[in-house]
């Protein structure tokens, strides 16, 4: 066993592949590119899920969502996730490394990956930073304030109308300070990656160590107009045709997204320079990827801004760069990479096996319904009421599974068995011209789903 290998797993939350110059995009990331030159760029990485907790559980467990069970469902959306996290008792890479004698260190700016979420088990330290640069006290104040209304205006009206002037003044000064601090830190284009890297640079760690980092820079909000607006309100009111995000605003989102990517790339550069000075870089395994991507209302049958809810390529095609110890160059296999195999990759590198353990001939991605409880959001007034919401949910957010093989992608609606998407190298293909391919892909999906109730 190679106990000299330190391991870094860096998740650039919500980063789609095609914006990066490494993958033909128009946003240069010179510091990530530097790591890529020392490592391997994987061209066909697919996330097994379209949003954070389910995808991360696949990364850590080495299982697809239907296998580990930590996923949304039709009725409750994300409200069942923490319960499922607590129920999961299978293998995971963090526990494996802990038992191998690794010092596990975690940093996160994503609330789904915070202390108490179960994602922090088997770490010697796990530090959560608010992506909005809030202190613990400020986070508690925000939570308390929401008891008086679903937004600041409603809460303020309630406090004043009920004569709670001291509480109003306390929250007023708290929010005023928070807004000043966000402006100083250049939020939303920075979301605490600088704080995390500062902490790492000013710390020392017992080796060998495993370091997990989740950076939230490119996660929404990505523009000024999104600030202080519930992201669920933005995405669903647009999706259902109530408050359409116009082209000007969508362009601001795209530009902010790229700006944020440049910022997190700079922080990764600071981290890499530190590792080189400490003579840690050369002997380390460094994995840089994303848990899912982000849709920008591309021309689809159902246009969408955000992630979750769909299996569009812009949501599940993600970057994957791996630098092996000693900058060892492995031979890539042909096929697709799945984040499910990161666990296997880490285990094999520790055992001095540097083969391509990430690539498979066939890979999958899946969803199990809307990632939010839309009925509750409507009842709370966060999104506008939709007539016949049950029909809309089944139309927009049925169970779906995607399969990739030999350049083809097939997406099946698991409620009706209908083909929703069929492409070849990213371009629409005619189902009638490829009957044998369709048959083969359906057989792959049938094997993959096992005994799950899913119509093919």
GIFENMO-V270261 format. One record per backbone hydrogen bond with DSSP energy under -0.5 kcal/mol. NH is the residue of the N-H (numbers start at 1). CO is the residue of the C=O. E is the energy in kcal/mol with one decimal. If there is no record, write none. Layout:
NH;CO;E / NH;CO;E
This chain:
2;350;-3.7 / 3;1;-1.1 / 5;2;-0.9 / 6;4;-0.7 / 7;209;-2.5 / 8;285;-3.0 / 9;211;-2.9 / 10;8;-0.6 / 10;287;-3.2 / 11;9;-0.6 / 11;213;-3.2 / 12;10;-0.6 / 12;289;-3.2 / 13;11;-1.3 / 13;215;-1.8 / 15;12;-1.6 / 16;14;-0.7 / 17;317;-1.5 / 19;16;-0.6 / 20;17;-1.6 / 21;27;-2.4 / 23;20;-1.6 / 24;21;-1.7 / 25;20;-3.3 / 27;19;-1.9 / 28;26;-0.6 / 33;29;-2.8 / 34;30;-1.4 / 35;31;-1.4 / 36;32;-2.4 / 37;33;-2.2 / 38;34;-1.1 / 39;35;-0.6 / 39;36;-0.7 / 40;322;-2.6 / 42;40;-0.7 / 42;320;-2.7 / 43;41;-0.5 / 46;337;-2.9 / 47;316;-2.8 / 55;51;-1.9 / 56;52;-2.9 / 57;53;-2.1 / 58;54;-1.5 / 59;55;-2.1 / 60;56;-2.7 / 61;57;-2.4 / 62;58;-2.2 / 67;64;-1.5 / 68;64;-2.3 / 69;65;-2.8 / 71;69;-1.7 / 73;77;-0.6 / 77;73;-1.9 / 78;371;-0.8 / 79;76;-2.0 / 80;77;-0.7 / 81;78;-1.5 / 84;80;-2.0 / 85;81;-2.6 / 86;82;-2.0 / 87;83;-1.4 / 88;84;-1.4 / 93;60;-2.9 / 96;92;-1.9 / 97;93;-2.4 / 98;94;-2.3 / 99;95;-2.4 / 100;96;-1.1 / 101;98;-1.4 / 102;97;-2.7 / 103;208;-2.4 / 104;102;-0.9 / 105;210;-3.0 / 106;125;-2.5 / 107;212;-2.4 / 108;127;-2.2 / 109;214;-0.7 / 111;109;-0.5 / 113;110;-2.2 / 114;111;-0.7 / 117;114;-2.2 / 121;118;-1.3 / 123;120;-1.0 / 124;104;-2.5 / 125;104;-1.4 / 127;106;-3.0 / 128;126;-0.5 / 129;108;-2.8 / 130;134;-0.6 / 131;109;-0.6 / 133;130;-2.0 / 139;135;-2.5 / 140;136;-2.0 / 141;137;-2.3 / 142;138;-2.4 / 143;139;-1.9 / 144;140;-2.6 / 145;141;-2.8 / 146;142;-1.6 / 147;144;-1.6 / 148;145;-1.8 / 149;146;-0.7 / 155;151;-2.4 / 156;152;-2.6 / 157;153;-2.3 / 158;154;-2.2 / 159;155;-2.5 / 160;156;-2.5 / 161;157;-2.5 / 162;158;-1.6 / 163;160;-1.6 / 164;159;-2.9 / 165;163;-1.4 / 168;164;-2.1 / 169;165;-2.6 / 170;166;-2.2 / 171;167;-2.5 / 172;168;-2.7 / 173;169;-2.4 / 174;170;-1.9 / 175;171;-2.9 / 176;172;-2.3 / 177;173;-2.0 / 178;174;-2.3 / 179;175;-2.6 / 180;176;-1.8 / 181;177;-2.4 / 182;178;-2.5 / 183;179;-1.9 / 184;180;-1.9 / 185;181;-1.9 / 186;182;-0.5 / 186;183;-0.9 / 187;182;-2.6 / 189;186;-1.2 / 190;186;-0.9 / 196;192;-2.1 / 197;193;-2.5 / 198;194;-2.2 / 199;195;-2.1 / 200;196;-2.3 / 201;197;-2.7 / 202;198;-1.6 / 203;200;-1.7 / 210;103;-1.9 / 211;7;-3.2 / 212;105;-2.6 / 212;210;-0.5 / 213;9;-2.5 / 214;107;-1.9 / 215;11;-2.7 / 215;213;-0.6 / 219;216;-1.6 / 226;223;-0.9 / 227;224;-1.4 / 229;226;-1.6 / 233;230;-0.6 / 234;230;-1.8 / 235;231;-2.4 / 236;232;-2.4 / 237;233;-1.7 / 238;234;-1.4 / 239;235;-2.1 / 240;236;-2.5 / 241;238;-1.4 / 242;237;-2.8 / 243;237;-1.0 / 244;242;-0.6 / 246;244;-0.7 / 250;246;-2.3 / 251;247;-2.4 / 252;248;-1.7 / 253;249;-2.0 / 254;250;-2.2 / 255;251;-2.4 / 256;252;-2.5 / 257;253;-2.4 / 258;254;-2.1 / 259;255;-2.3 / 260;256;-2.4 / 261;257;-2.0 / 262;258;-2.1 / 263;259;-1.7 / 264;260;-2.3 / 265;261;-2.2 / 266;262;-1.9 / 267;263;-1.8 / 268;264;-2.1 / 269;265;-2.0 / 270;266;-1.9 / 271;267;-2.1 / 272;268;-2.7 / 273;269;-2.4 / 274;270;-1.8 / 275;271;-2.3 / 276;272;-2.3 / 277;273;-2.1 / 278;274;-2.0 / 279;276;-1.2 / 280;275;-3.2 / 281;275;-1.2 / 284;281;-1.7 / 285;6;-2.8 / 286;284;-0.6 / 286;323;-2.5 / 287;8;-3.1 / 287;285;-0.5 / 288;286;-0.5 / 288;321;-2.9 / 289;10;-2.3 / 290;319;-0.7 / 293;315;-3.9 / 294;314;-1.6 / 295;306;-3.4 / 297;304;-2.8 / 300;298;-1.4 / 303;301;-0.5 / 306;295;-2.1 / 306;304;-0.5 / 308;50;-1.3 / 310;308;-1.0 / 315;312;-1.7 / 316;312;-1.8 / 317;313;-2.9 / 318;45;-1.7 / 318;316;-0.7 / 319;15;-0.5 / 320;42;-0.5 / 321;288;-2.7 / 322;40;-2.2 / 323;286;-2.9 / 324;322;-0.6 / 324;328;-0.5 / 326;282;-3.4 / 327;282;-0.6 / 327;324;-1.9 / 328;325;-1.5 / 330;328;-0.8 / 332;330;-0.6 / 336;360;-3.1 / 337;44;-1.9 / 338;358;-1.4 / 339;46;-1.2 / 341;338;-1.8 / 342;339;-1.7 / 343;340;-0.5 / 345;341;-2.3 / 346;342;-2.5 / 347;343;-2.3 / 348;344;-2.5 / 349;345;-2.4 / 350;346;-2.0 / 351;347;-1.1 / 352;349;-2.0 / 353;348;-3.3 / 354;352;-0.7 / 357;355;-1.3 / 360;336;-3.5 / 363;404;-1.5 / 365;402;-1.8 / 366;48;-2.1 / 367;400;-2.4 / 374;372;-1.4 / 377;373;-2.1 / 378;374;-2.0 / 379;375;-2.5 / 380;376;-2.2 / 381;378;-1.3 / 382;377;-2.0 / 383;377;-1.3 / 389;386;-0.7 / 392;388;-1.8 / 393;389;-2.8 / 394;390;-1.9 / 395;391;-2.0 / 396;392;-3.1 / 397;393;-3.0 / 400;367;-1.6 / 401;412;-1.5 / 402;365;-3.3 / 403;410;-2.2 / 404;363;-2.4 / 405;408;-2.3 / 406;361;-0.6 / 408;405;-2.5 / 409;423;-2.1 / 410;403;-2.3 / 411;421;-2.5 / 412;401;-2.4 / 413;418;-2.8 / 414;399;-3.0 / 414;412;-0.7 / 417;413;-3.2 / 420;411;-2.7 / 420;418;-0.6 / 421;411;-1.3 / 423;409;-2.2 / 424;427;-2.9 / 425;407;-3.4 / 427;424;-1.6 / 429;422;-2.5 / 431;429;-0.6 / 433;430;-1.1 / 434;431;-1.5 / 438;434;-2.5 / 439;435;-2.3 / 440;436;-2.2 / 441;437;-2.8 / 442;438;-2.4 / 443;439;-1.9 / 444;440;-2.1 / 445;441;-2.2 / 446;442;-2.4 / 447;443;-2.2 / 448;444;-2.4 / 449;445;-2.6 / 450;446;-0.9 / 452;449;-2.0 / 454;452;-1.2 / 455;414;-2.4
